[in-house]
Amino acid sequence: MALQNKLHLKSLYTKLLLTFTLTVTLLIFGLSALLYRNYTSASIDSITRTNTSMLHQISYSANYMDNVAQKFITAATAEPSVANLFFNPEDDMVLLGGAFRFLNLLVTTNDYVYSAYTVSLPLDRIVSTENGAFYSVHDFYDPEAVKLVQEWNESMARVPIARIIPSSSSGNVNVYTYVLPYQVRLGKHPQTALVVNIKASVLRALITSLNTKEMDYTSDIFVIDANGGVVNHASAEMFKHNIKETSYARAALESNQSSGSFKINIEGKPFNITYVSSDQLRWTFISLTAYDTFMSPVEAIKSSTLLISVIVLMLGLLFSLLMSRSLYSPVRTLMDAIRNKNDELVRKQRDQRHTLKGDWLKQIVLGNKSFEEQELELQKAELGIRPRLAGRARMVMFRIDGYKSFVDNYSKRDRRLLKFAIANIIEDLSLANLHADVIDMDNDKLVLLLDSDGSEEETSILIELARNVQSSVNQYLRLSVSTAIGNPALSAHFLGEAYSETLALSMYRLVAGQGSVLTPAFLSSIENQPSFPESKAKLLLDSLKLGHLDKAIGYYDEIMNGLVRSRYETILSSVMRLMFMIRSAFPSVADSDQSRVPDLLQGFLIHIESIESLEEIHRKFEEIFKEIVDSLDTSKQNKRQMIVSRVKQMIEENYHDTNLNLSALAEEFQMSHVYLGRIFKESTGQSAVEYITTVRMEHVKQLLDETNLSTKAIVEKCGWEDSNYFYILFKKHFGMPLSQYRLQPKNTDE
């Protein structure tokens, strides 16, 4: 009988152990599956946000390029002399040359423009700024441009045409062509047109830069037109290829949304497709990112978790079998062992209760879990959830200020302990008046979840609670937290929407400052989206070009003061637009390897969403402004030296020209004679006139010493018309009259 009892107990113990092992294993599988799903969703959302931000940057640059082209066309057509190239039948090179120099100067001073043509079909004359040559219609090296003028219609107006054009020297160039009739008569096809070619390489350089510097995973970026033709790509060879028949391009073109993302299989592999559309250009910007490039960590977690679960299951089964065969102790020993095991299980469940409660509430708050009332009551009883969650519910979000410094200054363990301490402070201050629980969310966020009656008095209580929490956290932990108090949710089933709204409200810490308490009333003070202050931004850029750092900072302050009561998205969009305008206005500095500006611009764009205050944005811009001004000062000095060297060379080559003077030199350089004279004297210590006299006198001396020419011949050879003035200058330069100098013996070689 005793043996039968032992065998029965052995069987019972084996069943209990197997049940426990299977339960723990299933729990691990369940939690792992939940973690895998959330991590997958977070990874996809992160990639989509990054790609959308990058495509918006490229779209802003493309629109800016289009604006530059339109301004170029306006400037060219507004100049009266340009009309000579279209309508003057005479080959008067004075008139035609002046018009061409103006057009060529516009092209030279605009980094986006590759070349411009003036096409006059009645005169059979085409002028190209690329080489300054005049062509007939049939001999022009770019016949496609002529065809565009001949076939021009209204649909081509203000729309860039992607083309591969031949260079007048060698090779081909990818450009965007704008065709504008110079004069249109009602009912007649235009016979004259201005053709402007914009460099596609500028936009391609930005795509390549963003695709290599901002991303740690493999991706590809396409810019396509409404017909599916590739108008830009990191590879120049893809230009003009048509990808309309590809599934991702067709889906992006057929979408009614201005931006979005979706998953698609390409050659059997899953890809994340992100797209942004530009109404101004009628282009679509598409980013392709292979899933395996950013899902590998998720798959690694999945594999590791599965392996651990299998190992736990196998070890549990093995352990159960071994224990079941070794039950040879007395009944009392066996019962004590069972009792001890049950006590251990109870203790583990009690220790895990807090963690399980936090995980369950976190999923409810995020809106990732649906539940029935019966399940809610069961979880409240088992996990000790304080809020009743039977009616309205509300949340207060606390965010750690200066989170980047928080991560840099503390280890992962210390950060966990500090967040636990903040949660305890919130609980201690709230439990006296509220039915609430504190939930540790990701990164810098903690959420206080409570029952709500929706009254104004409750809002006042929560504001006072937030102030007390901020004061205690600062006093005991030397940390600062900002608070966002959300609107009440109708029930616990709507907590996901309430969390999104509260998170969006907390982003206005950027305006209110660190340590602020934000309530829904704050959003009512937000103005409608203002227009971007384009004129002030241009004044800022002009100040930087002139090296006026203080004025540039002043214009920046005016711009930001006008945006301070705007929506968070408007502020970020305006800041990014200003950053792209700066980058486009100073391409030589923004792409220079000798300057810190490229790294500052790139770092700002990458980390802009993590910036917490307007002061931090101000510091970033001030640093960028200073670097640009310093770089421009260095470039300006180098250009001055080049101009002075060229002026000296021209004087040496043309000293015999009687018309050589400062005004003639200034006209050659197309700059003010006052400015040219000033930089020449500052660099050489002599005025341009004094230097011309010095060079001429050196040649006079050479002719006097080495030839028997008459004074009149020497004067004419050295560029003087007035011999009397020459005698005065000669005596002043050499310290003796010309007659006395001639009486001296000549220096001749033996």
C-alpha positions in Angstrom: 0.0 0.0 0.0 2.9 2.4 0.9 4.5 1.5 -2.4 1.3 2.4 -4.3 1.1 5.7 -2.5 4.7 6.5 -3.4 4.1 5.7 -7.1 0.9 7.8 -7.0 2.8 10.7 -5.5 5.6 10.2 -8.0 3.1 10.3 -10.9 1.4 13.4 -9.4 4.7 15.2 -8.9 5.8 14.4 -12.5 2.5 15.8 -13.9 2.8 19.0 -11.8 6.4 19.6 -12.9 5.6 18.9 -16.6 2.6 21.3 -16.3 4.8 24.0 -14.8 7.5 23.6 -17.5 5.0 23.8 -20.3 3.3 26.8 -18.7 6.6 28.7 -18.4 7.5 27.7 -22.0 4.2 28.9 -23.4 4.5 32.1 -21.5 8.0 32.7 -23.0 6.6 31.9 -26.4 3.7 34.3 -25.9 5.8 37.2 -24.6 8.4 36.6 -27.3 5.8 36.7 -30.0 4.4 39.9 -28.6 7.8 41.4 -28.4 8.6 40.3 -31.9 5.4 41.9 -33.2 6.0 45.2 -31.4 9.7 45.3 -32.4 8.8 44.6 -36.0 6.2 47.3 -36.1 8.6 49.8 -34.4 11.4 49.0 -36.9 9.1 49.5 -39.9 7.7 52.8 -38.4 11.3 54.0 -37.8 12.4 53.2 -41.3 9.3 54.8 -42.8 9.8 58.0 -40.8 13.5 58.2 -41.7 12.8 57.6 -45.4 9.9 60.0 -45.5 12.0 62.7 -43.9 14.8 62.1 -46.4 12.4 62.2 -49.3 10.9 65.4 -48.1 14.5 66.9 -48.0 15.0 65.8 -51.6 11.6 67.2 -52.6 12.4 70.6 -50.9 15.7 70.7 -52.8 14.0 69.9 -56.1 11.3 72.6 -55.6 14.1 75.0 -54.7 15.9 74.1 -57.9 12.7 74.7 -59.9 12.3 78.2 -58.2 15.9 79.0 -59.1 15.2 78.1 -62.7 12.1 80.3 -62.8 14.0 83.2 -61.4 16.8 82.7 -63.9 14.2 82.8 -66.8 12.6 85.9 -65.3 15.9 87.7 -65.0 17.0 86.7 -68.6 13.7 87.7 -70.3 13.5 91.0 -68.3 16.8 92.3 -69.8 16.0 94.4 -72.9 19.3 93.7 -74.6 18.6 90.0 -74.8 15.9 90.7 -77.4 18.7 91.5 -79.9 19.6 87.8 -79.9 16.0 86.9 -81.0 15.1 89.7 -83.3 18.1 91.7 -84.5 18.9 90.4 -88.0 22.2 92.3 -88.1 25.4 90.6 -87.0 26.3 93.6 -84.9 28.7 92.0 -82.4 28.5 95.1 -80.1 24.7 94.6 -79.5 24.8 90.8 -79.7 27.9 90.6 -77.7 26.5 92.7 -74.9 23.4 90.6 -74.7 25.3 87.4 -74.8 27.7 88.6 -72.0 24.7 89.4 -69.8 23.1 86.0 -70.4 26.5 84.2 -69.9 27.0 86.2 -66.6 23.6 84.9 -65.4 24.7 81.3 -66.2 28.2 81.7 -64.6 26.8 83.1 -61.3 24.1 80.4 -60.9 25.5 77.0 -59.8 22.3 75.2 -60.8 22.3 76.3 -64.5 24.4 74.3 -67.0 23.7 76.3 -70.1 21.1 78.5 -71.9 20.2 78.8 -75.6 18.4 81.6 -77.4 16.5 80.1 -80.4 15.3 82.4 -83.2 13.7 80.3 -86.0 13.0 83.3 -88.3 16.7 84.4 -88.1 17.9 80.8 -88.3 20.2 81.7 -85.3 20.9 79.9 -82.1 23.3 81.2 -79.4 24.6 78.9 -76.7 26.3 80.1 -73.5 28.1 76.8 -73.2 30.8 77.8 -75.7 29.7 81.3 -76.8 29.2 80.2 -80.4 26.5 81.1 -82.9 24.7 78.3 -84.9 22.1 77.9 -87.5 19.1 75.7 -86.7 20.4 72.7 -88.8 24.0 72.9 -87.5 23.1 73.1 -83.8 24.7 70.4 -81.7 21.5 69.9 -79.6 18.8 69.2 -82.2 16.3 68.0 -79.6 16.2 71.5 -78.1 15.2 72.9 -81.5 12.5 70.2 -81.8 11.1 71.2 -78.4 10.8 74.8 -79.6 9.2 73.8 -82.9 6.7 71.5 -81.1 6.1 73.7 -78.1 2.6 73.7 -76.5 1.1 75.0 -73.3 1.6 71.7 -71.4 5.3 72.3 -71.6 5.1 75.6 -69.7 6.9 75.7 -66.3 7.5 72.0 -66.4 11.2 70.7 -66.4 11.9 68.2 -69.2 14.5 65.5 -68.3 17.0 65.2 -71.1 20.4 63.8 -71.9 22.1 66.6 -74.0 25.3 66.5 -76.0 28.1 68.8 -74.7 29.6 71.2 -77.2 33.0 69.8 -76.3 32.6 66.1 -75.5 30.3 63.6 -73.8 26.7 63.9 -72.7 25.1 65.8 -69.7 21.9 65.0 -67.8 19.8 68.1 -67.4 16.3 69.5 -66.8 15.2 71.7 -69.7 12.8 74.6 -69.4 11.4 76.0 -72.7 9.9 79.5 -72.6 8.7 81.3 -75.7 10.2 84.8 -75.8 7.3 86.3 -77.7 3.9 84.6 -78.3 1.3 86.0 -80.8 -2.3 85.0 -80.5 -3.1 82.1 -82.7 0.5 81.5 -83.9 3.1 79.1 -82.9 6.1 80.7 -81.1 9.1 81.3 -83.3 11.5 82.4 -80.6 12.3 80.8 -77.3 14.7 80.8 -74.4 15.9 77.3 -73.5 17.5 76.8 -70.0 19.3 73.6 -69.0 19.5 72.9 -65.2 22.2 70.5 -63.9 20.6 67.2 -62.8 23.9 66.5 -61.0 23.1 68.9 -58.1 20.0 66.9 -57.1 21.9 63.6 -57.7 24.6 64.8 -55.3 22.1 65.4 -52.6 20.5 62.0 -53.1 23.9 60.3 -53.0 24.8 62.2 -49.8 21.6 61.4 -48.0 21.7 57.7 -49.2 25.2 57.2 -47.9 25.6 59.5 -44.8 22.1 59.2 -43.2 21.5 55.5 -43.5 23.2 52.4 -42.1 21.3 50.0 -44.4 21.0 49.3 -48.0 18.4 51.4 -49.9 17.7 52.9 -53.3 16.1 56.2 -54.2 14.2 57.0 -57.5 12.8 60.3 -58.6 10.3 59.7 -61.4 7.9 61.9 -63.4 4.2 61.2 -64.0 5.0 58.8 -66.9 7.3 56.7 -64.8 10.5 58.0 -66.3 13.5 58.3 -63.9 14.5 61.9 -63.6 17.1 61.4 -61.0 18.9 58.6 -59.2 22.2 58.0 -57.4 23.5 56.4 -60.6 23.7 58.7 -63.6 23.2 55.8 -65.9 19.6 55.3 -64.6 18.6 58.8 -66.0 15.6 58.6 -68.4 15.0 54.9 -67.8 11.3 54.1 -67.5 10.2 52.1 -64.5 6.5 52.6 -64.8 5.8 48.9 -65.2 7.5 48.0 -61.9 5.0 47.3 -59.2 6.3 49.8 -56.7 6.4 52.7 -59.2 2.9 51.9 -60.5 1.5 51.8 -56.9 3.1 55.1 -56.0 1.9 56.9 -59.1 -1.7 55.6 -58.7 -1.9 56.6 -55.0 -4.2 59.4 -54.1 -2.1 60.4 -51.1 0.8 62.9 -51.2 3.0 60.5 -49.2 2.9 57.1 -47.8 4.5 53.7 -47.5 3.7 50.0 -48.2 5.3 46.6 -48.4 5.9 44.9 -51.7 7.8 41.9 -53.0 10.4 42.5 -55.6 12.0 39.4 -57.2 10.7 37.3 -54.3 12.2 39.6 -51.6 10.1 41.9 -49.3 10.8 45.7 -49.6 9.5 48.7 -47.7 8.4 51.3 -50.2 8.2 55.0 -49.1 7.0 57.7 -51.5 6.5 61.5 -51.5 4.8 63.5 -54.3 5.5 67.0 -55.4 2.6 68.9 -56.9 4.9 71.7 -58.1 7.0 69.5 -60.3 4.6 66.6 -60.7 7.4 64.3 -59.6 7.3 61.3 -57.2 10.2 60.5 -54.9 10.5 56.8 -54.1 12.7 55.0 -51.5 13.2 51.2 -51.6 14.6 49.5 -48.5 15.0 45.7 -48.3 13.4 44.2 -45.3 16.4 42.0 -44.5 18.6 45.2 -44.1 16.7 46.5 -41.1 14.9 43.4 -39.9 18.0 41.3 -39.2 18.0 42.3 -35.4 14.4 41.4 -35.1 15.0 38.0 -36.8 18.0 37.5 -34.5 15.8 38.1 -31.4 13.2 35.7 -32.9 15.8 33.0 -33.4 17.4 33.5 -30.0 14.1 33.4 -28.2 13.0 30.3 -30.0 16.2 28.6 -29.2 16.0 29.5 -25.5 12.4 28.4 -25.4 13.3 25.0 -26.9 16.3 24.6 -24.5 14.0 25.5 -21.5 11.4 23.0 -22.7 13.9 20.2 -23.2 15.7 20.8 -19.9 12.3 20.9 -18.2 11.3 17.6 -19.7 14.6 16.0 -18.8 14.5 17.4 -15.3 10.9 16.1 -14.8 11.8 12.6 -15.9 14.9 12.4 -13.7 13.0 13.7 -10.7 10.2 11.3 -11.2 12.6 8.3 -11.2 14.4 9.5 -8.1 11.4 9.6 -5.7 12.6 7.1 -3.2 12.4 9.3 -0.1 9.8 8.9 2.6 6.3 10.4 2.0 7.0 13.3 4.5 10.1 14.2 2.5 8.2 14.1 -0.7 5.3 16.2 0.7 7.8 18.8 2.1 9.5 19.0 -1.3 6.1 19.6 -3.0 5.1 22.2 -0.4 8.5 24.0 -0.8 8.1 24.0 -4.6 4.6 25.5 -4.3 6.0 28.2 -2.0 8.7 29.0 -4.6 6.1 29.3 -7.4 4.0 31.6 -5.3 7.1 33.8 -4.5 8.0 34.0 -8.2 4.5 34.9 -9.2 4.5 37.7 -6.6 7.9 39.0 -7.8 6.7 39.0 -11.4 3.4 40.7 -10.6 4.7 44.3 -10.9 6.4 43.5 -14.2 3.4 41.8 -15.7 1.1 44.6 -14.6 3.4 47.2 -16.2 3.5 45.2 -19.5 -0.2 44.7 -19.6 -1.0 48.3 -18.9 1.6 49.5 -21.4 -0.1 47.5 -24.2 -3.5 48.9 -23.2 -2.1 52.5 -23.2 -0.5 52.0 -26.6 -3.7 50.6 -28.1 -2.0 47.3 -29.0 -4.4 45.2 -27.0 -8.2 44.8 -27.0 -9.9 43.3 -24.0 -13.3 42.3 -22.6 -14.7 43.6 -19.3 -14.3 40.1 -17.8 -10.6 40.0 -18.7 -10.2 43.5 -17.3 -11.7 42.5 -13.9 -9.5 39.4 -13.8 -6.3 41.3 -14.6 -7.2 44.0 -11.9 -7.6 41.3 -9.3 -4.5 39.2 -10.3 -2.1 42.1 -10.9 -3.3 44.7 -8.4 -4.3 47.4 -11.0 -5.4 50.5 -9.0 -7.5 52.4 -11.6 -11.0 51.0 -12.0 -11.0 51.8 -15.8 -14.8 51.4 -15.8 -15.5 54.9 -17.1 -13.4 57.8 -18.2 -9.6 57.4 -18.0 -6.9 60.0 -18.3 -3.1 60.0 -18.5 -0.3 62.4 -17.6 3.0 62.0 -19.4 6.3 62.8 -17.8 9.4 63.1 -20.1 13.0 63.3 -18.9 14.6 66.6 -20.2 18.0 66.4 -21.8 17.6 62.8 -22.6 20.7 62.6 -24.8 22.9 63.8 -21.9 20.9 61.4 -19.6 22.0 58.5 -21.8 25.6 59.7 -22.1 26.0 60.3 -18.4 24.4 57.1 -16.9 24.8 53.4 -17.6 21.8 51.3 -18.6 21.4 50.0 -15.1 21.6 53.5 -13.6 19.1 54.8 -16.1 16.7 52.0 -15.1 17.1 52.8 -11.4 16.6 56.5 -11.9 13.4 55.9 -13.9 12.2 53.6 -11.1 12.9 56.3 -8.6 10.9 58.9 -10.7 8.0 56.4 -10.9 8.1 56.0 -7.1 8.0 59.8 -6.6 5.0 60.0 -8.9 3.2 57.2 -7.1 3.9 58.6 -3.6 2.5 62.0 -4.6 -0.6 60.8 -6.5 -1.9 57.8 -4.4 -3.4 60.1 -1.7 -6.0 61.6 -4.1 -6.1 59.5 -7.2 -6.8 55.9 -8.3 -3.7 55.6 -10.5 -0.8 53.5 -11.7 2.6 54.6 -13.1 3.7 52.9 -16.4 7.3 52.9 -17.6 7.2 53.6 -21.3 10.1 53.5 -23.7 13.1 55.8 -23.6 12.4 59.0 -21.7 8.6 58.6 -21.0 6.6 57.6 -17.9 2.8 57.7 -17.9 0.4 58.1 -14.9 -2.9 56.4 -15.8 -5.9 57.4 -13.6 -9.6 57.4 -13.4 -11.1 60.7 -14.5 -14.2 62.8 -13.9 -13.3 65.3 -16.7 -13.7 68.3 -14.4 -11.7 71.5 -14.5 -10.9 70.9 -10.8 -9.2 67.7 -11.8 -7.0 69.5 -14.3 -5.9 71.9 -11.6 -5.1 69.0 -9.2 -3.0 67.4 -12.0 -1.1 70.6 -12.7 -0.3 70.9 -9.0 0.7 67.3 -8.9 3.0 67.8 -11.9 4.7 70.8 -10.3 5.3 68.8 -7.1 6.7 65.9 -9.0 9.1 68.2 -11.0 10.2 69.8 -7.7 10.9 66.5 -6.0 12.7 64.9 -9.0 14.9 68.0 -9.2 15.6 68.0 -5.5 16.3 64.3 -4.9 17.6 63.2 -8.3 19.0 66.4 -9.9 17.0 65.7 -13.0 14.4 67.8 -14.9 11.1 66.5 -16.3 8.5 68.1 -18.5 4.8 67.2 -18.2 1.9 66.8 -20.6 -1.6 66.4 -19.3 -3.9 64.7 -21.8 -7.7 65.0 -22.4 -9.9 62.4 -20.7 -10.6 59.3 -22.8 -14.3 58.1 -23.0 -13.2 54.6 -21.8 -10.1 52.4 -21.5 -10.7 51.2 -25.0 -9.8 54.7 -26.4 -6.5 55.0 -24.5 -4.4 54.4 -27.6 -5.8 57.5 -29.2 -5.4 59.5 -26.0 -1.8 58.4 -25.7 -1.0 59.6 -29.3 -2.6 63.0 -28.5 -0.7 63.3 -25.2 2.5 62.4 -26.9 1.9 65.0 -29.6 1.2 67.6 -26.9 4.5 66.8 -25.1 6.4 67.7 -28.3 5.5 71.3 -27.6 8.2 71.2 -25.0 10.2 72.6 -27.9 8.3 75.9 -27.5 7.4 75.9 -23.8 10.8 74.9 -22.7 12.2 72.1 -20.5 10.4 71.7 -17.1 7.1 72.9 -18.6 3.6 71.7 -17.7 1.5 71.4 -20.9 -2.3 71.1 -20.9 -4.8 70.8 -23.8 -5.5 74.5 -23.3 -2.0 75.2 -24.6 -3.0 74.0 -28.1 -5.8 76.5 -28.3 -3.2 79.3 -28.3 -1.5 77.8 -31.4 -2.1 79.9 -34.5 -3.0 78.7 -37.9 -0.1 77.7 -40.0 1.8 80.9 -41.0 3.5 81.2 -44.3 7.2 80.8 -44.4 8.9 84.3 -44.2 10.7 84.0 -47.5 11.8 87.6 -47.6 13.5 87.5 -44.2 15.1 84.2 -45.0 16.6 85.9 -48.1 17.8 88.8 -46.0 19.5 86.3 -43.7 21.2 84.6 -46.6 22.4 88.0 -48.0 23.8 88.9 -44.5 25.8 85.7 -44.5 27.1 86.3 -48.0 28.3 89.8 -46.8 29.8 88.3 -43.7 27.4 90.1 -41.3 27.0 87.4 -38.6 25.1 89.6 -36.1 22.6 90.7 -38.8 22.1 87.1 -39.8 21.4 86.0 -36.2 19.0 89.0 -35.9 17.0 87.9 -39.0 17.0 84.3 -37.7 15.5 85.5 -34.4 12.8 87.4 -36.3 11.9 84.3 -38.3 11.7 82.1 -35.2 9.7 84.7 -33.2 7.2 84.6 -36.0 6.9 80.7 -35.7 7.0 80.4 -31.9 3.1 80.1 -31.6 2.9 77.7 -34.6 2.3 74.0 -34.6 5.2 71.7 -33.9 5.2 70.3 -37.4 5.3 73.8 -38.9 8.3 74.8 -36.7 10.2 71.7 -37.8 9.3 72.1 -41.4 10.3 75.8 -41.4 13.6 75.0 -39.7 14.4 72.3 -42.3 13.4 74.6 -45.1 15.7 77.3 -43.8 18.5 74.7 -43.5 18.0 73.6 -47.1 18.0 77.3 -48.3 21.3 77.8 -46.5 22.8 74.6 -48.0 21.6 75.6 -51.5 22.8 79.2 -51.1 26.3 78.1 -50.2 27.0 74.9 -52.2 30.8 75.5 -52.3 30.9 75.7 -48.5 28.3 73.0 -47.8 30.3 70.5 -49.9 33.8 71.6 -48.9 36.2 69.1 -47.3 38.0 72.0 -45.6 35.0 73.2 -43.6 33.0 71.9 -40.7 29.8 73.2 -42.4 28.9 69.9 -44.1 29.1 67.9 -40.9 27.1 70.5 -39.0 24.4 70.5 -41.6 24.3 66.7 -41.8 24.2 66.3 -38.0 21.5 68.8 -37.6 19.2 67.1 -40.1 19.8 63.7 -38.7 19.1 64.6 -35.1 16.4 67.4 -35.6 13.6 65.3 -34.2 15.4 64.7 -30.9 16.0 68.4 -30.3 14.1 69.5 -27.2 14.2 73.3 -27.1 14.4 76.3 -29.4 17.6 77.4 -27.6 19.3 74.2 -28.8 18.2 75.0 -32.4 19.5 78.6 -32.0 22.9 77.3 -30.8 23.1 74.9 -33.8 22.2 77.7 -36.3 24.6 80.2 -34.7 27.4 77.6 -35.0 26.6 77.0 -38.7 26.4 80.7 -39.4 29.8 81.4 -37.8 31.4 78.5 -39.8 29.9 79.8 -43.1 31.1 83.4 -42.5 34.6 82.1 -41.6 34.7 79.9 -44.7 33.5 82.8 -46.9 36.1 85.1 -45.5 38.9 82.7 -46.4 37.4 82.2 -49.9 37.1 85.9 -50.4 40.8 86.5 -49.6 41.8 83.8 -52.1 39.6 85.4 -54.8 41.1 88.8 -54.1 44.6 87.5 -54.6 43.6 85.9 -57.9 42.0 89.1 -59.2 45.1 91.2 -58.2 47.4 88.7 -59.9 45.3 88.8 -63.1 45.3 92.6 -63.1 49.1 92.6 -62.9 49.3 90.2 -65.7 46.9 92.3 -67.9 49.0 95.5 -67.2 52.2 93.6 -68.2 50.6 92.4 -71.4 48.9 95.7 -72.4 51.1 98.5 -71.0 51.6 99.9 -74.5 47.8 100.4 -74.9 47.1 104.2 -74.5 43.5 103.3 -73.3 44.8 101.2 -70.4 43.4 102.5 -67.2 41.5 101.4 -64.1 38.1 101.8 -65.8 39.2 99.6 -68.7 40.4 96.9 -66.2 37.2 97.1 -64.2 35.1 96.7 -67.3 37.1 93.6 -68.2 36.4 92.1 -64.8 32.8 93.4 -64.8 33.0 95.0 -61.5 33.1 98.6 -60.0 36.3 100.5 -60.7 36.2 101.9 -57.2 36.1 98.3 -55.7 38.8 97.0 -58.0 41.0 100.0 -57.2 40.6 99.5 -53.5 41.4 95.8 -53.4 44.4 96.3 -55.7 45.9 99.0 -53.4 45.2 97.0 -50.3 47.0 94.0 -51.7 50.0 95.8 -53.4 50.4 99.1 -51.6 50.1 100.9 -55.0 47.2 102.2 -56.9 46.5 100.6 -60.3 47.5 103.9 -62.0 50.8 103.9 -60.1 51.5 100.3 -61.0 50.8 101.0 -64.7 53.2 103.9 -64.6 55.9 101.7 -62.9 55.6 99.0 -65.6 55.7 101.5 -68.4 58.8 103.2 -66.9 60.6 99.9 -66.7 60.0 99.4 -70.4 61.1 103.0 -71.1 64.3 102.4 -69.3 64.8 99.2 -71.2 64.3 100.9 -74.6 66.6 103.8 -73.6 69.4 101.4 -72.5 69.1 99.0 -75.4 68.0 101.0 -78.5 68.5 104.3 -80.2 64.8 105.0 -80.7 63.6 108.6 -80.5 61.8 109.9 -77.5 58.5 110.1 -79.5 58.8 106.5 -80.6 59.5 105.3 -77.1 56.6 107.3 -75.7 54.3 105.8 -78.2 55.6 102.2 -77.7 55.0 102.5 -73.9 51.4 103.8 -74.1 51.6 107.6 -73.7 49.9 110.2 -75.9 51.0 113.3 -74.1 54.8 113.7 -74.3 54.9 116.6 -71.9 53.2 114.6 -69.2 55.6 111.8 -69.9 58.6 114.1 -69.2 57.1 115.1 -65.8 56.5 111.4 -64.9 60.0 110.4 -66.0 61.7 113.0 -63.8 59.5 112.1 -60.9 60.2 108.4 -61.3 63.9 108.4 -62.0 64.9 111.6 -60.2 66.4 113.3 -63.3 65.2 114.8 -66.6 65.2 112.6 -69.7 67.9 114.7 -71.4 70.2 114.1 -68.5 69.5 110.4 -68.4 70.3 110.1 -72.2 73.8 111.7 -71.5 74.7 108.9 -69.2 76.6 106.0 -70.7 74.4 103.0 -71.7 74.8 99.7 -69.9 75.8 97.2 -72.5 77.0 93.6 -72.1 80.8 93.1 -72.8 
